[in-house]
Amino acid sequence: MTERVCSVDGCGRPHKGHGLCGSHLRQAKERNSLALNSLPCEAPGCDRRAISRGLCTLHYQRMLAHGDPSHSVKPYRVTDPCSVSGCTESHFGLGMCATHYRRYRQHGDPIAGQPPLGVRCQVCDHPEVEAIDQMIADGATGPAVAARFGLGSKRAVYLHRSNHIDNDEWHAKRAAYWVNRLAEVQAAGD
């Protein structure tokens, strides 16, 4: 003798009554309906199968949590674009993408990716800056230059090269800033 199984598609659990297993029979009794296979979710625009109280699992859980099956939850992560003009990456922090946020935190400017004008360069302040520049121009590596002149790290050499040697416009802006700053200090001292 073959054992009867639930008539709901894909269920396969043992028959309990009315052609349904215990779970589906209980659901049918709650809804006063035994035609569970053909009932769609009652939420507008949803074509999933109704599981409980005429709603699919998603809308039923929303009903339990918020009292409204149509309640939509705001996404956790904001997907606004980066506020820097021309950037299409998604928002990460302070209205900027991860790259511009990191540049802002490190350098004070999300666009340039270089230290702000008021920050002094460790290499430019070194008494042997000309010898350092010549060694860099001759192709010496950052660690070799840093070790020879006691700069502490190759990062100082890299920043000097990228901000000053390879960027004449930046060097001119920085020089103008310090000339103006010196004039302000001298004027304040008078």
Backbone torsions as a table, in degrees:
resi	resn	phi	psi	omega
1	MET	NA	131.0	179.9
2	THR	-86.3	143.3	-179.1
3	GLU	-85.4	136.3	179.9
4	ARG	-75.5	146.8	178.5
5	VAL	-123.2	166.1	-179.4
6	CYS	-59.4	141.4	-177.5
7	SER	-86.0	-3.1	177.6
8	VAL	-73.1	134.0	-177.6
9	ASP	-56.1	128.6	176.4
10	GLY	79.2	2.4	-177.1
11	CYS	-79.9	-67.7	177.0
12	GLY	75.7	4.1	177.5
13	ARG	-77.8	159.7	-177.9
14	PRO	-61.4	143.9	179.4
15	HIS	-64.7	137.3	177.8
16	LYS	-114.6	-41.0	-179.8
17	GLY	177.6	150.8	-179.0
18	HIS	56.1	26.7	179.1
19	GLY	79.1	12.2	-176.4
20	LEU	-123.5	157.1	173.9
21	CYS	-78.1	177.7	-177.1
22	GLY	-60.9	-43.4	-178.6
23	SER	-64.6	-47.6	-178.2
24	HIS	-71.1	-31.0	176.7
25	LEU	-66.8	-41.7	178.1
26	ARG	-63.2	-42.8	177.7
27	GLN	-62.1	-41.3	-179.6
28	ALA	-64.6	-39.0	178.9
29	LYS	-67.3	-38.5	178.3
30	GLU	-62.5	-35.5	-176.7
31	ARG	-95.9	-2.3	-175.4
32	ASN	55.3	40.4	179.8
33	SER	-148.2	142.2	178.1
34	LEU	-111.8	3.5	-178.7
35	ALA	-100.7	62.3	-174.9
36	LEU	-70.4	-31.1	-173.9
37	ASN	-61.6	-30.9	-172.0
38	SER	-104.5	3.2	-175.2
39	LEU	-89.6	119.7	175.4
40	PRO	-83.7	165.8	176.7
41	CYS	-63.4	142.0	-177.8
42	GLU	-83.9	-6.9	178.5
43	ALA	-69.0	137.4	-178.1
44	PRO	-59.8	132.6	177.2
45	GLY	79.8	3.7	-178.7
46	CYS	-102.7	131.7	179.9
47	ASP	-113.8	15.7	176.7
48	ARG	-75.4	165.4	-179.6
49	ARG	-79.5	135.6	179.3
50	ALA	-69.9	136.2	-179.8
51	ILE	-110.9	-46.3	-176.4
52	SER	-144.6	136.2	178.5
53	ARG	51.5	35.0	177.1
54	GLY	78.2	10.2	-177.3
55	LEU	-122.3	151.4	173.4
56	CYS	-74.1	175.0	-177.3
57	THR	-59.2	-45.8	-179.1
58	LEU	-58.6	-52.1	-176.7
59	HIS	-71.9	-29.9	176.4
60	TYR	-66.4	-42.7	178.4
61	GLN	-65.1	-38.0	176.3
62	ARG	-64.3	-38.8	179.1
63	MET	-64.1	-42.3	179.4
64	LEU	-66.2	-41.9	-175.1
65	ALA	-78.3	-38.8	-170.9
66	HIS	-120.8	-8.8	-178.7
67	GLY	81.2	3.7	-178.1
68	ASP	-144.0	119.4	-178.7
69	PRO	-69.4	-16.4	-179.5
70	SER	-94.3	0.4	-179.0
71	HIS	-61.0	127.7	177.9
72	SER	-107.0	136.9	-177.7
73	VAL	-92.2	135.0	177.2
74	LYS	-65.4	142.3	177.8
75	PRO	-65.1	149.4	-178.4
76	TYR	-63.0	-46.8	-175.7
77	ARG	-98.5	129.4	178.0
78	VAL	-73.5	134.8	-176.7
79	THR	-109.8	25.5	176.4
80	ASP	-65.5	151.1	178.5
81	PRO	-75.2	164.4	177.9
82	CYS	-60.8	142.1	-177.7
83	SER	-80.3	-7.8	177.4
84	VAL	-76.0	127.7	-175.2
85	SER	-61.6	137.2	179.7
86	GLY	89.2	-10.5	-179.0
87	CYS	-95.9	132.4	-178.5
88	THR	-110.3	5.2	178.8
89	GLU	-68.4	159.9	-178.9
90	SER	-79.5	155.8	-178.3
91	HIS	-59.0	138.9	177.0
92	PHE	-122.6	-53.7	179.9
93	GLY	-160.3	144.7	-178.7
94	LEU	53.9	30.2	178.0
95	GLY	80.7	6.4	-177.7
96	MET	-118.3	158.7	175.0
97	CYS	-71.5	173.8	-176.3
98	ALA	-61.3	-39.9	-178.8
99	THR	-65.4	-49.7	-178.8
100	HIS	-69.5	-32.9	176.6
101	TYR	-63.9	-44.5	179.1
102	ARG	-62.5	-44.2	178.7
103	ARG	-62.1	-40.5	179.1
104	TYR	-63.2	-44.1	-178.4
105	ARG	-67.5	-37.6	-176.6
106	GLN	-81.3	-40.3	-169.9
107	HIS	-117.4	-11.2	-178.3
108	GLY	85.8	0.1	-179.0
109	ASP	-143.5	118.6	-176.9
110	PRO	-73.8	-14.5	-175.0
111	ILE	-96.4	-52.0	-172.0
112	ALA	-68.5	-37.0	-176.9
113	GLY	71.4	19.6	-179.2
114	GLN	-125.4	158.0	-179.9
115	PRO	-60.5	148.7	177.3
116	PRO	-62.1	157.9	-174.0
117	LEU	-57.4	-33.8	-176.9
118	GLY	-75.4	-9.4	-178.6
119	VAL	-88.1	125.5	-178.2
120	ARG	-79.3	142.1	177.4
121	CYS	-82.7	133.0	-178.0
122	GLN	-63.7	-36.2	-179.8
123	VAL	-73.7	-42.4	179.7
124	CYS	-61.8	-30.4	179.7
125	ASP	-81.4	-10.4	-177.5
126	HIS	-73.0	139.6	-178.5
127	PRO	-64.9	-20.9	-179.0
128	GLU	-108.9	41.3	-175.4
129	VAL	-61.1	-36.1	179.8
130	GLU	-64.6	-41.4	178.8
131	ALA	-66.5	-36.5	177.7
132	ILE	-65.2	-46.4	178.5
133	ASP	-59.1	-41.1	180.0
134	GLN	-65.5	-40.8	-180.0
135	MET	-65.4	-38.9	177.1
136	ILE	-65.7	-43.1	180.0
137	ALA	-63.1	-31.4	179.0
138	ASP	-77.4	-3.9	175.2
139	GLY	97.7	14.3	179.7
140	ALA	-67.6	149.5	179.5
141	THR	-77.7	158.3	179.2
142	GLY	-56.4	-47.7	179.8
143	PRO	-62.7	-35.8	-179.9
144	ALA	-66.5	-43.0	179.4
145	VAL	-65.9	-45.0	-179.0
146	ALA	-60.6	-42.0	-178.9
147	ALA	-68.2	-42.0	-176.3
148	ARG	-66.1	-37.5	-175.0
149	PHE	-106.6	7.6	176.0
150	GLY	65.4	41.9	-177.5
151	LEU	-84.9	-9.8	175.8
152	GLY	93.1	-44.1	-179.5
153	SER	-152.6	157.1	177.5
154	LYS	-70.0	-19.2	-179.3
155	ARG	-61.4	-39.0	178.9
156	ALA	-61.2	-40.5	179.3
157	VAL	-67.5	-44.0	179.7
158	TYR	-60.7	-46.9	-179.9
159	LEU	-63.9	-40.3	178.5
160	HIS	-62.1	-46.5	-178.4
161	ARG	-63.3	-46.3	-176.7
162	SER	-72.7	-30.8	-176.9
163	ASN	-89.7	-28.2	-171.7
164	HIS	-119.0	-50.6	-176.2
165	ILE	-70.5	-43.4	-178.2
166	ASP	-90.4	3.4	-173.3
167	ASN	-142.3	85.4	-177.4
168	ASP	-65.4	-36.6	-179.6
169	GLU	-61.8	-43.2	179.8
170	TRP	-63.7	-41.5	-179.6
171	HIS	-62.4	-40.7	178.7
172	ALA	-65.2	-42.0	178.7
173	LYS	-62.8	-43.2	-178.1
174	ARG	-65.4	-42.3	178.5
175	ALA	-62.1	-43.5	178.9
176	ALA	-62.3	-39.7	178.5
177	TYR	-59.9	-47.3	-176.6
178	TRP	-71.7	-30.8	174.8
179	VAL	-64.9	-46.0	177.8
180	ASN	-63.7	-40.8	-179.5
181	ARG	-63.9	-41.8	177.8
182	LEU	-63.5	-40.9	178.1
183	ALA	-62.6	-40.3	178.4
184	GLU	-63.4	-43.9	-179.0
185	VAL	-65.2	-42.6	179.1
186	GLN	-65.1	-39.4	179.5
187	ALA	-66.3	-36.6	179.3
188	ALA	-70.2	-28.5	-179.6
189	GLY	-78.2	-21.3	-178.2
190	ASP	-74.0	NA	NA
